[in-house]
Amino acid sequence: MFKHRIMSTEKFRIELRDAKTLSLLQVRELDFIKQSGSAQINEDEKYIAIFSRYQVQIYQLDNLFDQSEPLAVLQSKSIIESINQVFIFDELNIILSYESQNNENFGLLSLNFDISLDNIEESQIIDLDNFFQDLESDIQGNMNQLCISASYDEKFKNITCKSLIYLNMFKQEELIVISIQNECKTYLLNLNNFKVIQELSTIVKFSQDFEKFGVDKEFNLYLINESSEIVQVYKLDQPKNIDELTEISSINFISTKNSYLIYYDSLQGSNLLVYDKFDFSKINEYEFQTQIKSLIFPKDSKFIYGFTVYDTMNIQRIYYYVNIPSNQQPFYLKESDQLQYLANKRYIFQYQDDSIQLFDLRQNDFVGQVKFENIDKKSKIIYLLENKLLIQNMDQIYLLDLDDDKNSNMIELNKEIIKQLIIQSQSIQQVSILVQTESGKFILIVINLDTNSEIYNEVILTVDTDNQNQNCCFLKNLHSERYYIFIIKSDYVFSIVDYEQEESQDFTSEDSLLPINLVNAVLDKKQNIIWLIQKNKIQAFDMNKRIFLQALSISNFDRIENVQIYDSLIIIQSSSIQDSDSFYQNIYVIQNKRFGKHIQLKNKFQNKPTIYESSQIDQVNLGNMVNIQTLNPNLRDQQHNIFYQVSGLRSLISEDNLFKPIAMALYFEMSYKVNISENGIYFYCVGEDKCAGYLDPQFTDIELHKMSDLKLLNNDEIIEELKDLKSYLKFYPGIGNCISVFANKPIILEIIQKQISIFEAKNIPILILPNKYQGKIALDVAIQQSQHKSIAIILDLLIKYQDHVMFNEIVDKHLCKLINLRVDLTDYLQSNMIVYSIIDDGFPQVSQNDQELIVGVQLDHLKDIHNKSFSELIQSQLENNTSGQILSIEYLLLNLQKTLSQNPKNLMISLSKSDANEYFENTVIQTIINFKWQTYSKGYYEFKFYIFMEFVLFFIFEIFYSNYYGKTQMQFKKDSRDFNYIAIIKINNSLVLLYFLFDELRQAIKQSGYFKDIWNLFDISLILSYILLNYVEFYQDITDFILIMQILVVIFASMKLLFFLRIYDGFSFLVSMIGGVFKDLKYFIGFFMIFIAQFGLIFTILFRGSPIQEYEGISSMGYIVMVFRIAAGDFNVENYRDQPQFIVELTWIIWLVAVMVLNVVFMNFIIAVISESYEKVMQKSVAESYRNKAKLIVEREVFFSKKNEKDPYYFPNYILLRRPVNTSQLGNSKIFLLLNYQR
């Protein structure tokens, strides 16, 4: 109801006025106020207390002007002389301070009664005198010079003292601060029981409008902290006339969005002090000629209203304008419609008929007036020293001395029209000025700043401007203060003149015409580039190659207003002919002599400076929003709440001020163009006209507070709050959005996901961002806490609403972690985020060559693939084989830059440990594995396989040679082997195994968990068994032991051979199948062996352990072998008839049972299990093949050095797949979307 409105009190009435127009809206006559009165609105703005000396009337605020009766009337006739302050704590508690009759005591009175509407039908009349009669004795004794007493039921409490008492109440903290003037004491009390918590030996004035801050007479700043203690936190800058501060009680406060206003009565009137809210620095000091009774700062208003003492109807409107330059200090002025231009963050000047009048923002006064014959509205003020300004008009330069106007000086240029003026150098004593005139003259002027006189004023060069081909300007050296003169002599030739050294150098453009309408030029000696700035175009000339760099040329402007060039940045302010009310600020980031990013900010022209000083920021200016580090303890936990208007774009790109939106524009590495306007921040990729996504960073401070408090609610409250989801999807700097807040709460995320699904896709902003400046994002938190459900929801949101290559950097860096967590990545690996389909005329889409080709590509940017030569990249590697028919060809670029190039070994390690077949059945993973396999793994293992086969062949020859002529022959008499043959065989095999031993040792050192791999155990066992074989063969004559060792070497060599057979796809499947079968049969075979042992023991008992001729040498184990033969279908029953008749019958019965169980049942079970295992292996044969390759690649990458990891041949940041469309294996019938690219 009272938005944009204020209330003023006159002698017998209360007025309600509009805060914008000051027009009278409503009036309430008050008969009980005879001389003077005051009003106090409670914190909830529900009740108002209007009080005179003896009486308090309490009204409901909304019904005040309806002529309704008061809710309650409090009055005293015999005890209270005057009521000074009234606080309505809530519907049950009212506190007032008073002065007793005869001025004997000052008191604080707390009343407990109900004034709520539900319990009141007519006004309650409360006689305060009756309450004093019910007081009991002092409840704390005479403590701290305070007399504290209460009624029997403690509904009435009273504090009295002998001097003036001033109080303030803090409702949420349930605290009261009492200041006692004559005793110079300040007490902090508990509101409920009036117990003293703390005592200070100084008077500190607190106020609810000062956010728990207080000041003493010396302007020391105090704070009531979270521990309910008063502590000194800062020393404020004192006012100039602090000696005129009469009483501390006259100090009052107002808190605005960005500042604290402190005003107090002085001898001459009133003083207003403005302090920065965030570093407590004094911004300004303002004097009023009359005493101000109070200041009011209504919500959503841009004005402060002051009420003077002598005439309460005189409401002075104080217009103040807040601009925060780089030093973050706003200034305040009276309202003026003539302010036109802000120069150097201190001076404002306004045009009058033939003069320029300057206003000093620090002195808050006009400081000078300069008259010109022909005033130019484009006049330029240049700040030289604290007291000197240089004013450039059309054909005159005026040096203004602010201390002594008589010492000012007009510098004549003989009526030459100034085209460009530059401060070449400056010191305290003198300044050097370079002037270019329209007639082609270059003038050097040197001024003595002590005397304001000219030391030098001469023409240093004259260029023939009548020659249309000649154009000239100053050439600034980017890395020094030196200037040169740049002259275009002809269409292709220009000259650089060093006027100090009186030298010149000519350059010739080898490729393009030089610009005709040159405005300015900048020399970058580090890059050997000259920037040529025209009215609507900027070009870069390479001084080494003598050509124009097309990658650094910009020509899409209607009109360039201003250009700032730095080492890696170009900032261009431009305007549009079609949209004359707008101007654009363009930031180009330079990387490797090309533009890596383009950020565009769109703003509206404003005749007056922007005002943001308000209790609520409705819309935050996107282009000018920075974060300020605060000294204020109340604001340290909510720095993201603070918004400042900055005067220049340059401050936005410094690291200290990277707070948005410029910082947000840098969030995505792959975004090239970023448009920042009042509607949001829009991201574009190179060559794409369609926006990839947008951010909505516009929010009110109410929305920001709700977002900050959201995580403090319980789940039911959160669900209710998120029904209106739109504001929670906005981007809040330092917080993110609701998805970031609830990343570890999958229940809430699921509700958000359902809510988002009903929105139109075009209205959904970017939901997930990379963690550039805001700490951990939603996906980071979910992965860190292994929240599988949250991860799945976040990935689903990314795939549905951010399915673009630009957003893959969010997931890319986490891919290995997601694989380790066994997250389902099927949809992600098939999304457009990870696969970029190349549609380009340079890449033919049809061909008769059906070869599938995988190529590693090193790119600075994914879209650079369009600049690559197809013949070098693809054509040169294609084999000359044709299918005889025309096929459609697709080119897929895998967008996994971080995974492939940063810690590139981790991906294969994660895949080798994963048992999720769906990973290996995906095209992306298969392509990566195939690339690594073909590039550096397959050849490596084939070479080792050939070496090992040499060992196998020599060892086979060694076995046969030993069995026929050596120590293992059947009728061994002597070793008749030729020594030379033995030496060749042993040396060859030893060298081969030594080579493998060296590899195994290196692998064991570099690879963790080496001995957990069974293949590694086989390798070590082969080497050890062969060493032991040679030792026994040459140093021992134990023939049987030699045979055993030869058998072991054969077994381990066979295992090594199986390891190498995995290189080939056909054998890889078989090796995996054998391993899978044994893995599936391990429990069944164990169960089978139990039955074998059972029947073996039974037959041993039946035949009383008598030896069987066929099993001589294994004695008692013969019957177990016999049972195993029965299970295999080999029946030997000749010995059964030699037993007694009963035993024979029993033996046959048991034999039948054994045949049924072991031969019929178990053997068929084994066959069934093997068949099932075979089917399982067949179903996942492709996945097993790629898993085997991944494990082999891991072993190969173990031997890579740090240098190899940075080699783009082994680890490129992109992989390109070329294949016929009809052989695509996309899975789940999902199709990759095609992203059009415009050259």
VOTOR-596281 format. One record per residue (C-alpha): x, y, z; residue in one letter. Coordinates in steps of 0.001 Angstrom, whole numbers, plus 500000, padded with zeros to 6 digits. Example, Ala and Ser with C-alpha at 12.3 -4.5 7.8 and 13.67 -1.06 7.14 Angstrom:
2
512300495500507800A 513670498940507140S 
***
This chain:
1239
500000500000500000M 502783502448500921F 505112501689498030K 506415504960496531H 504709506909499320R 505833508728502439I 504069509997505542M 504595513421507050S 503367514696510401T 501983518201510983E 500732519650514243K 497280518099514237F 497297515576511405R 499201512862509524I 499567513101505749E 500200510396503181L 502040511672500101R 503264510045496888D 507037509668497043A 507520510526493376K 505287513573492982T 504876514623496655L 501179515028495943S 498848514715498932L 496948511393498947L 495241511093502372Q 494973512978505671V 494118511866509235R 493251514496511843E 494505513705515362L 492748515586518157D 494782514197521047F 498034515809519812I 497987519349521181K 501540520577520736Q 503878518043519108S 503791514388518364G 505688511549516717S 504943508294514993A 506684504935514897Q 505871502065512500I 506755498594513638N 509229496428511740E 506533494365509999D 504771497567508852E 501554496247510396K 501024498731513231Y 501770502385513819I 502149504046517222A 501282507788517312I 502226509431520590F 502252512779522311S 503715513646525725R 501127511719527771Y 499358509381525408Q 500060506624522833V 497493505526520259Q 498111502292518301I 496478501754514902Y 496557499115512224Q 498617500788509507L 496328499815506621D 493290501300508399N 494944504487509632L 493273506744507074F 489868505056507309D 488999507122510384Q 488883503900512408S 489319503878516178E 492729502968517610P 493375499401518683L 494736500595522015A 495263503842523926V 498015504083526538L 498004507118528831Q 499447508446532066S 498284511406534155K 500362511382537311S 503667509530536753I 504886510063533185I 505836513593532181E 506573512786528522S 506866509765526245I 510023509846524108N 510040506584522120Q 507585503773521363V 508412500327519903F 505771497774518952I 507599494502519368F 504688492312518244D 500956491983518974E 501725491177522627L 504641493436523579N 505067497209523529I 508115499050524848I 508361502773525469L 510860505155527030S 509627508003529184Y 510553510858531482E 508860510933534868S 507244514017536364Q 509547516515538069N 512334515060535883N 513422512794538729E 513718509592536698N 514022508374533159F 512563504976532411G 512024502104530030L 508632500413530247L 507722496983528817S 504026496101528524L 502521492713527723N 498965492744526354F 497191491666523142D 496459494241520425I 495774491758517606S 492610492258515593L 491153488911516558D 490919489869520211N 489864493515519964I 486345494733519207E 486813498262520575E 489724500391521701S 491544499190524799Q 492117502018527279I 495205501286529363I 496082503464532342D 499843503264532738L 499665504683536265D 497975501451537428N 500891499384536165F 503382501292538280F 501364500438541426Q 501746496691540707D 505551496793540595L 507344494406542928E 510769495034544380S 513860495387542214D 514252492013540445I 518030492419540096Q 518801494821542841G 520374498188542137N 522616496766539397M 524847498916537231N 523048502089538362Q 519838500736536833L 516758500042538876C 514996497060537244I 511604495943538548S 508606493888537397A 505030493097538309S 504112489824539997Y 503097488152536730D 506045489826534893E 503703491255532275K 504947494708533232F 508687495504533534K 510340498822534237N 513877500204534183I 514657503593535719T 517798505676536029C 518738509241536979K 519683510575533516S 518328510668529977L 517749507221528567I 517787506320524843Y 516887502870523651L 516861500747520546N 515408497320520089M 516452494396517861F 513474492122517439K 515054489016515931Q 517923488957518415E 515582489846521348E 518008492513522540L 517668496061523878I 520435498678523820V 520116501459526430I 522272504563526326S 522361506755529476I 523634510209528697Q 524868511722531968N 526469508489533155E 528162507935529758C 527089504293529762K 525651501864527213T 523929498641528307Y 522970495584526290L 519938493809527805L 517901490695527151N 514482491780525934L 512591489030527748N 513948489382531295N 515807492731531184F 519019491090532385K 522169493060531587V 524371491200529104I 527112493795528571Q 528112497245529783E 530196499810527843L 531816502922529333S 530824505107526415T 527617506201524764I 526956504281521565V 523970505193519428K 522373502181517707F 519485502073515264S 517397499468513490Q 518060501413510287D 521806500908510805F 521764497092510604E 522977496373514161K 525723498996513839F 526235501867516234G 528581504857516569V 529918506877519436D 530745510583519480K 534220509903518065E 532642508006515139F 533963504643516239N 531845501945514625L 530382499163516809Y 528507495994515895L 526256493582517767I 527749490300516604N 526256486799516421E 527339486099520003S 525159489010521204S 528171491126522101E 528942494732521239I 532368494922519566V 534227497778517883Q 534846496955514219V 536032500139512525Y 537005503790512882K 534911505939510523L 536290509094508956D 535049511945511099Q 533046514874509688P 534837518155509117K 532814519990511774N 532712517234514380I 533157519880517073D 529673521149516203E 528108517764517054L 526003518774520023T 524664515470521381E 525136511851520380I 521365511428520610S 520923513718517592S 522707511202515303I 520377509272513020N 520924506693510321F 519600505456506989I 520793502292505254S 520492502081501467T 521576499405499051K 525136500618498674N 525744503086501470S 525063504240505023Y 523788507785505581L 524478509378508970I 522954512785509729Y 523057514900512857Y 522273518398514121D 525020521029514066S 525165524634515205L 524360525927511711Q 521809523296510702G 522325519627509836S 525096517528508364N 524691514474506119L 527564511987505844L 527660509214503255V 529758506086503895Y 530375503234501545D 528484500195502821K 531200497753501898F 534517499335502921D 533165502070505277F 535039504812503403S 533552508304503585K 532116509157500184I 530705512633500699N 529653515189503273E 526669517455502745Y 525585520506504797E 522003521764505237F 521212525281506370Q 518234524109508407T 518004521312510919Q 516587518093509534I 514174516316511790K 514312513075509811S 515283511540506495L 513121508980504696I 514276506677501915F 511162504962500456P 511401501627498710K 512082501710494963D 512742505442495150S 515691507377493782K 515230510242496243F 515758510942499909I 513172513085501674Y 514261515445504443G 511843516932506990F 512975520210508475T 512359521230512096V 510862524663511611Y 508287523840508991D 507135520247508886T 505264520922505640M 508560521750503892N 509670518419502459I 513033518832500718Q 513657516302497945R 517349515461497702I 518144513999494291Y 521331512023494294Y 523066510189491493Y 525268507197492149V 528045506295489760N 530711503879490946I 533993504402489120P 537003502145489613S 537666503535493097N 534087502597494032Q 533034505947495460Q 529680507440494491P 528913511148494743F 525764513142495457Y 524363516227493763L 521245518333493821K 518946517685490918E 520082519230487649S 518926518640484091D 522015520234482534Q 524640517656483474L 526050516328480234Q 529407514650480567Y 531584513036483221L 535314513544482776A 537992511575484621N 535593510430487323K 535723513826489042R 534400516664486886Y 531037517205485229I 530717519997482692F 527694521566481107Q 527378523730477994Y 526055527224478081Q 525786529689475219D 529482530331474669D 531116528605477606S 531739525375479434I 531034525322483163Q 532790522718485327L 531497521102488491F 533940519461490920D 532391516335492373L 534761516300495336R 534287519909496343Q 530594519705495447N 530785523091493774D 531343524814490429F 535057525458489989V 535475527238486685G 534023528586483469Q 535777528682480089V 534535530838477222K 535095530001473554F 534219531911470430E 532870528801468705N 531726526248471237I 531905522614470137D 529519520152471752K 532217517497471240K 534711519314473427S 537095517095475310K 538399517536478849I 541753515940479681I 542795515539483278Y 546414516583483822L 547007517277487499L 544896517707490621E 544367521382489853N 544832521537486074K 542592520534483204L 543208520667479472L 540109521566477447I 540101520888473713Q 537677522846471567N 537406522945467759M 540440525134467099D 541672526027470557Q 543344524404473526I 542712525894476944Y 544801525080480024L 542558525692483035L 544155526316486423D 541524525542489032L 543480527221491835D 544079530473489978D 541899531257487012D 544189534156486089K 547000531672485586N 544989529806482900S 546227529978479345N 544720529745475852M 547011527955473377I 546580529281469867E 546726527061466792L 546286529781464158N 542685528744463505K 543759525185462631E 540883522747463162I 541966519985465516I 541535516497464093K 543302514592466853Q 544947515549470148L 547191513187472126I 549059513561475402I 552470512204474422Q 554093512434477847S 553449514129481162Q 555283514879484384S 554657517216487299I 556630519962485589Q 555522519709481972Q 553260518033479441V 553891517222475765S 550927517396473408I 550693516105469857L 548090517717467616V 546992516670464144Q 545006519256462217T 542541518860459384E 545020520566457037S 547596517779457523G 549865519496460027K 551401517645462968F 552195519999465839I 554240519342468982L 553340521535471970I 555271521443475274V 553751523295478259I 555378524187481564N 552813523224484191L 554378525424486855D 553876528598484838T 551228527282482404N 553306528743479597S 554318527247476258E 557872525976476003I 557544524682472458Y 554881525023469790N 556076524027466331E 554907522086463299V 556973518880463098I 555541517548459820L 553139518578457099T 551347516093454857V 549790517075451537D 546110516487452198T 545177517605448691D 546508514293447436N 543527511953447776Q 545799508910447964N 547614510262450994Q 546173509636454443N 547880510086457787C 547444509765461515C 549425509184464673F 550843505694465223L 550960504720468886K 553502502224470178N 551441499786472253L 554311498952474628H 555782502401475209S 554744506062475351E 556261506817471961R 554253508004468974Y 555090507944465295Y 553387509423462250I 551743506980459872F 551451508155456243I 549795506291453386I 551679507319450238K 549876505241447632S 547501502332447245D 550101499811448473Y 552865501879450140V 552902503488453566F 555587505135455635S 556291505284459379I 557954508525460434V 559965508758463655D 559876512522464121Y 562175512396467156E 564959510578465273Q 563985512268461998E 563839508880460274E 561242507121458158S 560713503620456816Q 558560502532453894D 556464499366453757F 554657497787450801T 551510495710451102S 551866492487449107E 548199491521448923D 545630494277449584S 544976497948449099L 545685500246452029L 542666501937453667P 541592505362452453I 539745506775455482N 542250506082458227L 541324507300461719V 544029505879463951N 546853503324464013A 548556501261466736V 551920499493466557L 552352496174468370D 556096495506468192K 555891492209470064K 553617490723467404Q 555029492907464597N 551500494017463733I 550125497424462825I 546442497927463629W 544756500266461129L 541519501723462491I 538930503177460128Q 535430504532460684K 533779501134460328N 536638498665459959K 539814497470461671I 542653495706459848Q 545894494115461047A 549025494384458899F 551827491842459407D 555105493756459162M 557151490592458582N 555059489014455804K 553897492397454467R 550305491168454212I 546989491903455902F 545906489213458372L 542380488239457423Q 541910486379460711A 542377489706462543L 540214491872460305S 536873493225461547I 534442494923459193S 530913494361460529N 530383497787462133F 528173500681461059D 530284503181462978R 533249502741465347I 533121505203468247E 536202504181470202N 538926501509470118V 541221500281472887Q 543953497793471963I 545904495671474429Y 548286492723474094D 545530490125473879S 542364492223473746L 540673494688471470I 537761496661472899I 535585498430470341I 532666500727471076Q 530376500978468084S 526950502300467205S 524284501225464761S 522679503319462040I 519454501333462190Q 519241501436466000D 520379504956466853S 519471504592470530D 521902501730471109S 525633501327471209F 527716498182471324Y 530820497284473254Q 532791494527471525N 535616492620473150I 537826490531470873Y 540237488086472516V 543399487531470439I 544957484060470393Q 547798483044468041N 547175485931465650K 543486485184465373R 540340486097467284F 539544483375469797G 536390484958471208K 534052487838470479H 531953489310473301I 529338491917472388Q 527483494071474920L 524457496067473821K 523464499143475822N 521042501992475442K 522158505627475319F 521262507537478468Q 521080511280478845N 521552511030482578K 523785508678484528P 522232505420485634T 520888505303489197I 520990502058491147Y 520861503392494689E 517609501754495825S 516368499336498406S 515542496974495556Q 517336496602492240I 514603495785489760D 516856495116486783Q 520620494904486967V 522575496426484072N 524198493452482368L 527194495326481058G 528141497030484283N 527913494649487190M 530862493810489398V 531453492274492785N 532971494310495589I 534953492768498454Q 533402494164501618T 534755495055505034L 531245494921506432N 530919491754508601P 527182491648507873N 527858491275504150L 530824488915504004R 528631485848503549D 526531487425500814Q 528978489268498575Q 527025488145495541H 524216490472496705N 526242493602495978I 525952495340492605F 527801498450491502Y 527541500576488403Q 531011500947486886V 531944503762484578S 534221502008482133G 534442498724480313L 538136498397481046R 537512497758484730S 535275494844483809L 538092492862482221I 540453493077485189S 540808489960487307E 539583491773490416D 536218492531488811N 535496489293486974L 532024489005488410F 529587489010485485K 528582489269482816P 531990489451481162I 533113486532483323A 530024484575482323M 530764485287478668A 534082483491479158L 532479480383480640Y 532511478245477510F 535831477762475776E 534209476743472499M 531910479737472249S 533241482270469766Y 530670485024469807K 528830486127472941V 526040488726472754N 525192490512475992I 522012492540475997S 519172493441478329E 517523490132477423N 520407487895478471G 523753486462477419I 523677484482474167Y 526420482077473085F 527338481209469500Y 529884478824468017C 532074479654465035V 530146479559461776G 526745479093463428E 523924481606463227D 521762479715465688K 522313480445469363C 523725477427471206A 522258478596474519G 521631481615476690Y 521952482698480309L 519420484789482163D 521398486718484818P 518751489390485420Q 517166489148488812F 515887491292491626T 517482491346495032D 514344489651496375I 514903486750493988E 518545486655495017L 517693486430498718H 515128483715498032K 517726481781496072M 520266482148498872S 517777480950501481D 516390478089499383L 518792475461500674K 517850476298504266L 514296475047503770L 513107471505504379N 512130469250501480N 508400470003501657D 509029473738501666E 511497473405498804I 509020471441496691I 506349474059497332E 508749476893496495E 509904475251493262L 506406475168491822K 507305478549490364D 510581477384488846L 511338480159486380K 513196482488488724S 515245479594490121Y 516546478686486657L 518207482082486329K 521933482280486835F 522971483768490182Y 526702484570490358P 528410482570493063G 525373480281493463I 524406479028490028G 520787477925489798N 518513475524491662C 520203472540489995I 523549473623491451S 522005474044494898V 520384470591494996F 523011468538493168A 523241466175496140N 519472465836496530K 518191463556493747P 514601463758495011I 514538467522494476I 516416467205491181L 513821464782489909E 511059467281490681I 513016470032488919I 513500467732485935Q 509758467117485671K 509025470827485983Q 511504471691483229I 509988469089480898S 506786471131480589I 508649474269479461F 509193475156475831E 512772474361474857A 513405477889473556K 512509479348476973N 514920477144478901I 518246478853479683P 521552477063480084I 521042474803483090L 524541473452483733I 527712475525483466L 531408474655483826P 533021475682487116N 534947478750486047K 534361481242488855Y 531644479793491049Q 533426476786492548G 531948473303492104K 528984472913489807I 526142470430490017A 527907467612488173L 531081468087490247D 529147467764493488V 527150464738492327A 530290462909491168I 532221463755494318Q 529462462313496471Q 528833459363494078S 525182460321493708Q 524291458030490791H 520704459245490614K 521747462897490561S 524369462196487904I 521793460458485718A 519359463392486033I 522038465999485275I 523252464054482243L 519671463715481039D 519165467492481337L 522368468118479421L 521419465715476635I 517882467089476287K 518487470813476639Y 522206471408476035Q 522884468910473268D 525589470953471566H 529341470495471198V 529911473718473146M 528621472165476368F 530663468973476298N 533460470553478328E 531146470137481337I 531205466333481044V 534436465836479109D 536739466312482089K 534653463876484163H 534348461075481608L 536875458772483299C 535247459295486698K 531827458511485239L 533187455287483749I 534720454342487096N 531334454941488738L 529704452679486097R 527260455396485079V 525094454607482065D 526611456771479330L 524792455286476353T 522741458381475530D 525596460755476273Y 528029458918473984L 525471459165471190Q 524653462845471723S 525671465865469685N 527756467078472595M 530406464476471894I 529996463800468150V 530271466625465622Y 529107465721462111S 531096467622459523I 528928469041456755I 531278470939454496D 531813471209450750D 535483470464451331G 534610467022452667F 532864465031449898P 529698463370451120Q 529683460619448457V 532437458280447309S 533040454852445818Q 535696454136448421N 534103452247451332D 537156452311453570Q 536662453261457211E 539413455647458288L 540328457021461703I 542640460042461887V 543995461978464845G 543707465779464470V 545318468530466554Q 543079471616466584L 542909474843468581D 539152474857468115H 536763472152466970L 535522474268464062K 539085474575462739D 538479471199461124I 536738473117458313H 540003474870457521N 541935471611457153K 542846470285453705S 540844467162452876F 543561465840450583S 546208466026453314E 543960464888456116L 541926462099454485I 542675461574450803Q 546365460801451285S 545564457984453725Q 542780456306451750L 543614453086449936E 542786452779446265N 539938450345446638N 536467450952445316T 533204449180446016S 531822449739442523G 528886451775443818Q 528452455320445071I 528194455422448870L 527172458159451278S 530081459105453508I 529941460721456941E 532717462437458847Y 532410462405462639L 534737464449464833L 534933463257468431L 534693466225470780N 536651464901473776L 539439467426473897Q 540238467184477610K 539836463412477863T 542084462769474871L 544831465286475628S 544839465983479387Q 546005462926481357N 545316460883478219P 546197457521479780K 543319457619482244N 540609456796479707L 542051453403478759M 542776452587482412I 539147453270483323S 537840451258480365L 540149448299481051S 538756448039484594K 535129448366483524S 532890445333483041D 530100447391481411A 529742445999477889N 527685448960476684E 530768451185476800Y 532642448954474354F 529664448603472039E 529511452366471471N 530900453966468316T 532776456701470180V 534649454320472490I 535325451901469640Q 536714454723467509T 539068455868470263I 540265452321470939I 540731451624467224N 542735454826466803F 545053454008469691K 545293450378468590W 546173451168465007Q 548456454094465812T 550802452724468432Y 549574449449469958S 549036446788467307K 552440447212465660G 554127447225469063Y 552571443903470093Y 553064442306466692E 556783443062466908F 556931441452470354K 554881438509469092F 557349437865466263Y 560216437919468748I 558388435489471012F 557647433157468102M 561382432967467566E 561685431705471139F 558848429180470585V 560413427724467459L 563859427419469006F 562397425852472160F 560441423247470151I 563690422306468388F 565390422203471806E 562794419728473184I 563080417333470263F 566858417609470232Y 566961416820473969S 564501413915473748N 566400412183470944Y 570027413084471693Y 570068414699475108G 569464413894478721K 565725413288478317T 566028410444475768Q 564371407171476776M 567537405041477043Q 569889407766478162F 573546406813478096K 575275410040477194K 574462413522475916D 575344413340472218S 574076416836471280R 576368419172469358D 577633421913471665F 577374424591468971N 573691423845468393Y 573010423910472130I 574846427232472507A 572913428856469649I 569575427662471018I 570273428619474623K 571745432032473772I 568821432899471459N 566151431833473949N 567925433555476832S 568228436835474912L 564546436736473981V 563481436087477573L 565927438727478790L 564198441234476469Y 560807440302477937F 562227440365481485L 563393443950480954F 559880444895479746D 558237443181482701E 560495444949485189L 559736448353483625R 556028447557483662Q 556142446410487295A 557834449672488304I 555413451965486428K 552136450070486747Q 550318449709490040S 548713446319490716G 551145444555488394Y 551000441197490183F 547190441187490195K 547158440521486466D 547379436746485744I 549067437386482387W 551944439081484172N 552269436084486509L 552459433773483479F 555210435956481974D 557325435927485141I 556730432170485592S 557922431454482021L 561172433316482584I 561820431683485972L 560966428158484762S 563326428456481789Y 566148429704484021I 565546426779486387L 565431424350483435L 568875425445482265N 570270425261485800Y 569035421664486305V 570099420626482828E 573699421828483153F 574413421491486861Y 572221418543487927Q 571679415108486409D 568083414704487522I 566396413648484310T 562868413573485717D 563187417118487030F 564331418263483590I 561161416751482123L 559012418548484686I 560668421890483951M 560256421370480196Q 556548420732480742I 556232423926482815L 558012425959480157V 555637424537477543V 552600425449479681I 553745429010480405F 554900429537476829A 551447428452475681S 549893431033478012M 552206433691476588K 551195432604473107L 547503432984474059L 548301436481475338F 549711437474471944F 546891435804470040L 544585438445471546R 546158440873469083I 544058439371466301Y 540285439716466415D 539602436092465429G 541789434629468174F 540851437291470704S 537296435977470793F 538459432384471335L 540820433297474159V 538034435251475862S 535615432366475326M 537926429829477022I 538458432141479928G 534734432825480196G 533860429125480100V 536210428243482921F 534957431203484892K 531344430051484488D 532175426381485271L 534292426908488367K 531532426161490895Y 529957423408488796F 533292421604488329I 533902421811492073G 530532420208492718F 531298417566490082F 534618416683491744M 532802416128495052I 530713413395493442F 533833411910491782I 535524411669495176A 532352410252496768Q 531995407367494289F 535764406817494314G 535671406186498064L 532646403895497716I 534425401723495128F 537574401693497283T 535457400292500132I 533695397744497900L 536968396363496477F 538705396618499886R 541455398725498330G 542785395810496264S 545224397053493581P 544043397381490019I 546538396346487418Q 545665399177485072E 546351401777487761Y 549651400515489121E 551748403366490478G 548876405492491833I 547748402844494421S 544675404146496291S 543943406932493784M 543166404277491147G 539498403973492114Y 538987407766491833I 540487407612488330V 538219404650487551M 535149406699488603V 536309409603486437F 536520407170483484R 532973406029484250I 531853409660484109A 533590409980480745A 531850406831479430G 534848404438479686D 533488401379481510F 535913398683482860N 533921396000484842V 536172392883484593E 537054392840488321N 533429392895489520Y 532939389036489226R 535848388302491591D 533847389564494610Q 531288387717496774P 527763387463495318Q 526184390121497555F 529012392560497007I 528840391962493260V 525142392905493232E 525788395953495388L 528696396979493172T 526552396827490053W 523797398891491693I 526305401565492719I 527857401421489231W 524438402092487654L 523852405031489994V 527322406403489208A 526709406113485454V 523369407929485715M 524667410684487964V 528127411236486514L 527792410259482895N 524200411049482049V 523329413945484373V 526575415772485088F 528109415487481636M 524961416871480042N 524905419641482624F 528495420516481722I 527616420594478046I 524605422835478778A 526702425235480896V 529418425395478251I 526789426090475575S 525280428866477672E 528695430329478372S 529489430176474670Y 526299432059473830E 527106434718476403K 530585435157475019V 529203435314471483M 526731438018472495Q 529457440186473957K 532201439137471557S 532550442663470151V 532714444182473614A 535236441557474762E 537387442194471732S 537529445935472475Y 538021445319476197R 541051443132475398N 542391445870473168K 541876448430475939A 543879446284478363K 546668445865475814L 546657449625475135I 547036450292478872V 550147448102478953E 551484449906475896R 550870453355477366E 552746452423480533V 555984452893478610F 555095456366477332F 557085459265478782S 555727462711479652K 557059463913476339K 555117461194474507N 551930462237476326E 552238465707474800K 552923464372471327D 549836465046469140P 550724462022467002Y 549951459693469919Y 547462461853471790F 545673464360469522P 542904466416471072N 540396465366468405Y 539778462138466467I 538106462113463050L 536153459095461809L 535418458703458104R 533050455862457193R 530240454880454842P 526828455706456280V 525394452241455635N 527923450666458020T 527116452978460924S 526578451305464251Q 524810453989466213L 522936451772468655G 519346452172469838N 518490453563466404S 519521457032467572K 520832459295464831I 523457462013465201F 522078465435464338L 523957467319461651L 525341470730462556L 525542472961459513N 528651474997459097Y 528922478159457052Q 532321478990455666R 
***
